[in-house]
């Protein structure tokens, strides 16, 4: 598959994964290195005074869309 699909326009990258923690960190570092980035100096932010929370009613929790709790299904978790 690599011979036919690893092209200069769309290269494949292989992550050595004998050590899973190092593999994850290397993969994240590689992905971040691929994104163009330049440091932006932010102007200091001035916030207005905090509003009163009188009259605020939190929406019902069943109106939100949650990520499934996959970790609780794992053994030993």
VORO-409438 format. One record per residue (C-alpha): residue number from 1; residue in one letter; x, z, y. Coordinates in steps of 0.02 Angstrom, whole numbers, plus 50000, padded with zeros to 5 digits. Layout:
<pts>
<pt resi="NUM" resn="A" X="X" Z="Z" Y="Y"/>
...
</pts>
This chain:
<pts>
<pt resi="1" resn="X" X="50000" Z="50000" Y="50000"/>
<pt resi="2" resn="X" X="50139" Z="50045" Y="50123"/>
<pt resi="3" resn="X" X="50225" Z="49877" Y="50096"/>
<pt resi="4" resn="X" X="50071" Z="49783" Y="50154"/>
<pt resi="5" resn="X" X="50001" Z="49900" Y="50286"/>
<pt resi="6" resn="X" X="50152" Z="49983" Y="50370"/>
<pt resi="7" resn="X" X="50175" Z="49865" Y="50516"/>
<pt resi="8" resn="X" X="50259" Z="49886" Y="50686"/>
<pt resi="9" resn="X" X="50088" Z="49876" Y="50768"/>
<pt resi="10" resn="X" X="50015" Z="50014" Y="50660"/>
<pt resi="11" resn="X" X="50151" Z="50114" Y="50573"/>
<pt resi="12" resn="X" X="50121" Z="50243" Y="50437"/>
<pt resi="13" resn="X" X="50208" Z="50411" Y="50452"/>
<pt resi="14" resn="X" X="50246" Z="50519" Y="50300"/>
<pt resi="15" resn="X" X="50249" Z="50708" Y="50316"/>
<pt resi="16" resn="X" X="50365" Z="50797" Y="50195"/>
<pt resi="17" resn="X" X="50250" Z="50933" Y="50129"/>
<pt resi="18" resn="X" X="50351" Z="51039" Y="50008"/>
<pt resi="19" resn="X" X="50330" Z="51182" Y="50132"/>
<pt resi="20" resn="X" X="50150" Z="51172" Y="50195"/>
<pt resi="21" resn="X" X="50175" Z="51276" Y="50352"/>
<pt resi="22" resn="X" X="50323" Z="51170" Y="50408"/>
<pt resi="23" resn="X" X="50226" Z="51012" Y="50365"/>
<pt resi="24" resn="X" X="50079" Z="51063" Y="50474"/>
<pt resi="25" resn="X" X="50192" Z="51110" Y="50620"/>
<pt resi="26" resn="X" X="50293" Z="50950" Y="50603"/>
<pt resi="27" resn="X" X="50133" Z="50847" Y="50598"/>
<pt resi="28" resn="X" X="50060" Z="50932" Y="50753"/>
<pt resi="29" resn="X" X="50226" Z="50914" Y="50846"/>
<pt resi="30" resn="X" X="50235" Z="50730" Y="50798"/>
<pt resi="31" resn="X" X="50056" Z="50697" Y="50855"/>
<pt resi="32" resn="X" X="50088" Z="50784" Y="51021"/>
<pt resi="33" resn="X" X="50248" Z="50683" Y="51046"/>
<pt resi="34" resn="X" X="50147" Z="50523" Y="51030"/>
<pt resi="35" resn="X" X="50034" Z="50568" Y="51178"/>
<pt resi="36" resn="X" X="50104" Z="50521" Y="51349"/>
<pt resi="37" resn="X" X="50120" Z="50679" Y="51451"/>
<pt resi="38" resn="X" X="50184" Z="50726" Y="51621"/>
<pt resi="39" resn="X" X="50180" Z="50897" Y="51700"/>
<pt resi="40" resn="X" X="50049" Z="50914" Y="51836"/>
<pt resi="41" resn="X" X="50067" Z="51052" Y="51963"/>
<pt resi="42" resn="X" X="49895" Z="51126" Y="51994"/>
<pt resi="43" resn="X" X="49841" Z="51194" Y="52163"/>
<pt resi="44" resn="X" X="49796" Z="51379" Y="52159"/>
<pt resi="45" resn="X" X="49613" Z="51400" Y="52115"/>
<pt resi="46" resn="X" X="49498" Z="51506" Y="52224"/>
<pt resi="47" resn="X" X="49343" Z="51567" Y="52136"/>
<pt resi="48" resn="X" X="49185" Z="51624" Y="52225"/>
<pt resi="49" resn="X" X="49122" Z="51801" Y="52196"/>
<pt resi="50" resn="X" X="49042" Z="51827" Y="52026"/>
<pt resi="51" resn="X" X="48854" Z="51804" Y="52021"/>
<pt resi="52" resn="X" X="48738" Z="51941" Y="51966"/>
<pt resi="53" resn="X" X="48677" Z="51926" Y="51786"/>
<pt resi="54" resn="X" X="48505" Z="51993" Y="51826"/>
<pt resi="55" resn="X" X="48370" Z="51882" Y="51755"/>
<pt resi="56" resn="X" X="48487" Z="51792" Y="51634"/>
<pt resi="57" resn="X" X="48414" Z="51767" Y="51461"/>
<pt resi="58" resn="X" X="48533" Z="51705" Y="51326"/>
<pt resi="59" resn="X" X="48463" Z="51557" Y="51227"/>
<pt resi="60" resn="X" X="48414" Z="51587" Y="51047"/>
<pt resi="61" resn="X" X="48563" Z="51571" Y="50928"/>
<pt resi="62" resn="X" X="48469" Z="51450" Y="50816"/>
<pt resi="63" resn="X" X="48474" Z="51319" Y="50955"/>
<pt resi="64" resn="X" X="48663" Z="51298" Y="50933"/>
<pt resi="65" resn="X" X="48749" Z="51184" Y="50808"/>
<pt resi="66" resn="X" X="48881" Z="51280" Y="50710"/>
<pt resi="67" resn="X" X="49033" Z="51223" Y="50612"/>
<pt resi="68" resn="X" X="49005" Z="51266" Y="50428"/>
<pt resi="69" resn="X" X="49099" Z="51424" Y="50372"/>
<pt resi="70" resn="X" X="49206" Z="51340" Y="50240"/>
<pt resi="71" resn="X" X="49331" Z="51483" Y="50233"/>
<pt resi="72" resn="X" X="49202" Z="51607" Y="50166"/>
<pt resi="73" resn="X" X="49178" Z="51495" Y="50013"/>
<pt resi="74" resn="X" X="49361" Z="51505" Y="49966"/>
<pt resi="75" resn="X" X="49414" Z="51629" Y="49832"/>
<pt resi="76" resn="X" X="49510" Z="51777" Y="49897"/>
<pt resi="77" resn="X" X="49443" Z="51760" Y="50074"/>
</pts>
